[in-house]
Amino acid sequence: MELATNVVEEMYEHARADYPNECCGVVVALSDGGQQTLKIRNIQDEMHAADAERYPRTAQTAYLWDSADYKRAIDLWEMPGNRLLAFYHSHPDHEAYFSQEDVAQATAFGEPSYPEALQIVVSVVDGEPCDTKAFRWSGEQETYLEIPLES
């Protein structure tokens, strides 16, 4: 999978800006052949503050999409000729891997809602992105498998 240089730079900037919290967003393939990131605000801390029993994790170890931002992302990838390419999020002070929690979030009903979309994880250590990995759903193996990522 190849990501445009500007997309990688935008994901890294987003990860830096939100550190030490997780960032999250989408990458959309545009009808003109380009790619665009769309940041989605992580509301995990707000939900944790409102109901810590239901949302025990903070934004340092989890993310929850702001619904208005997510709707804006859907509107973008549903425009004629555009398509959803990937979801991304960061792992502050942890490796770039697709955790069991990540798998559970991506497969809320037992399978992914968007099986064609990649899942990209950016490792951020001491505020600086240091590794990025991409994962694709394998229906055959019923899990996400790491794939090569180029920019």
N, C-alpha and C positions, 0 to 999 in steps of 0.2 A: 504494500500500500504506500502510495506517495502523497505526502501532505505538502501543500504550498509553503514556501519559506515564511510568508507573512502569517500564515495560520499558526505555525509552530511558535513564532515570535510572540503572537498575540496570546496564545495559551500560556507561554512562559511569563509574560508580563502580568497576566491575570493571576497566575499562581504566586508570583512575587507580591503583588498588591494585597492579596487576601491572606498571605502567610501571617500568623501561624495557623490560620484556619484553612479548611479545604475550599477550593474554588470548584465551580462546575459550569458547564456550558455545552454548546453544540457546535458542530462544524457542518456547514451546508455546502453542497456542490451546486454552483450557480449555472444557470442556463447558458451563460457566455463562456463557460469552461473554467471560470475562477472558483475559488473557495472562500468562504467567509465564516468567521467565528461569531458566535453570539453568546455573550456572557449571561449567565442566569444567576441571580442573587441567591446565595445560600441562606435560608431562613432557619437553619437548624438551631442556632442559639435562641432565637425568638420562641421557637416551639418548646425548647428545653426550659426556658424561663417560665413559660405559661403552664407547662405540665411535665415536670421532670420525671414523673413516674412513667408516663407514656413515651416520652422522648428522653431517655436517660443519657444519651450521648450528646456532646457539644459539637460545635462546628470544627473543633480541632481534630475530630475523628469521624465525622459524618457530614453528610450534606442532604438538604431537602430543598427542592426547587421552589422558588417563588412562582406562584401560579400565573401571574400576569406576564412575567418574563418568559415562562415556558409557552404560554399561548402565543406570544410574539414570535418565538422560535418556530412553532408549528406553522404559523401564518407564512413565515419565510420559506420553509422547506416545502410547503404545499403550493407555492406559486408555480405556474406553468414552467416546465423545464428545469426547475430546481429539484433537489432531493436531499434527504437527510444522509449525511456521510458518517458522522460519528457523534457520540456523546463523550465528553471528557470531564475529568475531575483530577484533583491533586491529592497526594498523600504527603502531608507535612511531616518531615523528619522520619519518613518510612520509605521503603523501597517501592518501586513501580511494579505492582503486582495486582491482579484482579482477585480481591479477597472474597471469602465466602459471603460477607455482608454485601459486597458489590454484586456478586452473582444473585443473591436473594433480591436485591433492589431491582436488578435488571430483568428478573424473571418472576415478577410478583404473582403471576397466575400459572407458574410451572414452566413457562416458556417465555422467551422475550417478546415484548410487544413490537419491537422493531428488530427482527433477527438479521436484517441486512446491514444495520448500523454497527460500526466498530465501537468498541469501548476503549478509550485512551486514558492511560493513567500517567500523570507526571509526578515524579518524585522530587520533593523540594526539601533540601537540607540546609539549615541555617539561612533560610530565605532565598536560596538560589536553586533553580531547577538543575538537576544533575542527571536525570535519566527519564526516558519516556518509552512506554511500551503500549502496543496495540493488541487487542484481543477481538477475535471474530467468533460468532456463535457457530458451533458445529451441531447440526441437527442429528447427525449420525452418532456422535458421542454425547449429545445432550449436555454440553458444557461450552464454556468459552476457552478457546485455545489461542496462545500467543502467535502473532504473525509478524513478519518483518515490517519495519516502519522506516520509510525513507523521507527525506525532505530536500 
